[in-house]
Amino acid sequence: MSEPEPTSPQSFLQLVETCDNFGIPASGARHILSEELASWHLSPDPTSPVLGLIRPEVLEQLKHEPTHHWSFWHHDNVARVSFTSSINTPAKRSAVMKELCERWSVEGHWAPQIGPTKWRGELYPIYRNPFGKLDAPPDSIDESSLDEDTLNYAFKMERSACALFGVVTFGVHMTVYQDSPEDHSCRIWVPKRARTKQTWPGYLDNSVAGGIPSGLGVYESLVKEAMEEASIEEDIVRKYTRAVGAVSYFYRTSAGWLQPEVEYIYDLCIPADVPLELKPLDGEVESFECLPLPEVVEKMRAGLFKANCAVVLIDFMIRHGYITPDNEPDFLEIITRLHGRFDYERW
Amino acid sequence: MSEPEPTSPQSFLQLVETCDNFGIPASGARHILSEELASWHLSPDPTSPVLGLIRPEVLEQLKHEPTHHWSFWHHDNVARVSFTSSINTPAKRSAVMKELCERWSVEGHWAPQIGPTKWRGELYPIYRNPFGKLDAPPDSIDESSLDEDTLNYAFKMERSACALFGVVTFGVHMTVYQDSPEDHSCRIWVPKRARTKQTWPGYLDNSVAGGIPSGLGVYESLVKEAMEEASIEEDIVRKYTRAVGAVSYFYRTSAGWLQPEVEYIYDLCIPADVPLELKPLDGEVESFECLPLPEVVEKMRAGLFKANCAVVLIDFMIRHGYITPDNEPDFLEIITRLHGRFDYERW
């Protein structure tokens, strides 16, 4: 049973840098990175989109895969890997990834990352352009019927393997709060993650947060997570939730895995006359508290929030006028870092 | 007396691309730009900050300036210009720029840009890091008393000359609106720019917008502009305005001048019981109308708004839940383009 230790107070920018902690150097020099990352292209063509970044040990493992599935090449002095030109449709790519991920999991490669205990059994969509149209089809669609030429969607793969391949993943985060215009007070519903969770056990989290699986819309994912994680009824979500933007940041785990993420952001301001209480439902959350904003900030600065949750709360505080250009010297640095573009085209 | 012509309806991303219309190619290849831009460094040292980008014709003109003021060099096959190592304090740099700009204006270089008819007589601050601390001192401070080593502020220069040097400038934009929670209607106060204005005559603008001169705080600039442009009393601004973020984009004018800009964004939601009407005061605005949001959107899509005002309205619509990940295919592309970092370190 692990519990995070408070740090000495951190600045908002330090909290952002804990989450957005990876990027290609401005000089483009890869040799100053701690290891040479290979670029994962969609097809054996240097102009095809870069889908992810692959560490040397994973690249070595891929070289044992069937040669009619994977191509290895160099371009601009950078190692590249891609599907072969015959693996050229969503159906074929999804099938290759399914077989590979299941076999690697069973064989115990990178057990802490995709071993059977970490296997999610949930498929994430991979897009040619992660900032483009979210057109992953519902699971009920037969992928072999898809028209490759008109799609941004490229294929889907097991969630727990995404960080092995450095691909962009997508999630939803919602801040559920109460505002008192009279005394300008704001209270935020803050869950504590179960101490049995494999990642960030015992850390504080956002009111509602979760990943977007392949084939589910952004808002539908939010509705589902709101019930599963916080016991919020669907009609309450649909009535009071507001889409308010997105954050994007490039996170590298302490073990070195790459997790570039996009989080779609929602606010749910509980009206004074609506008696809403957030409660755990699915065991991922230990408990909920409705904390005054100053207390939330104190816990954030003490490093008690999961890194990407602090970032979403900072975005909340910017949009709601608590963090301003006049009270935060790193205002622009924070805002631009919260909306990064990953620069995959430069890799 | 010019009046803009409506275009066929544009997408939100097209409107963003009209404003954020310039960037270094991902490949880093400068020769695919239409002209080779020189990088303007603070000092004759390749590691000193890049302050701006200079077009060939301006670079040629600078070569006629005193050699004890300006250095010309190359690094990584790119032309560089900087102050000489003796021009090494805010006071000295501001003095060099003041004399140069005044002389160029009188001599008629780039008359359409900084000729006497365009001269603003307003000083803009230049920072080493445009995303760093806004520490330009008030005008009452003698610059020779400043401690160069602890400042992000580098010097100040005439507003109308900023685009000749491709430096980042800063402004404030506020959306003044009325919300009716009953029928989810939103009406926005929209000014029409005077048809006598030199830039964007007759185009629609944001409720309140203006530049931040050297030595004035962000919020203080907003208070000043709210009165000058829209006759909003100071106590109304201070009571109801909320800071809500910033946008940053790299704009190149049709004549080729470079205007990377940061706009700090504010919302002023007029309470139902406050009788506020926006009215022109200083002659920059011809008239105000309070338009329903759908009509604002129609005029935006028809290209009738000044380019950077459309961008601020798009940010408003994202933060207020009108543009969402489920109804806008370019959602992430728009959000990340609205918070660009200029990548000066790559020039």
Interface residues (C-beta under 8 A of the other chain):
Chain A: A26 G28 P130 F131 G132 K133 L134 G217 V218 Y219 R242 A243 V244 G245 A246 S248 V262 Y264 I318 R319 H320 G321 I323 T324 P325 D326 P329 D330 F331 L332 E333 I335 T336 L338 H339 G340 R341 D343 E345 R346
Chain B: A26 G28 P130 F131 G132 K133 L134 G217 V218 Y219 R242 A243 V244 G245 A246 S248 V262 Y264 I318 R319 H320 G321 I323 T324 P325 D326 P329 D330 F331 L332 E333 I335 T336 L338 H339 G340 R341 D343 E345 R346
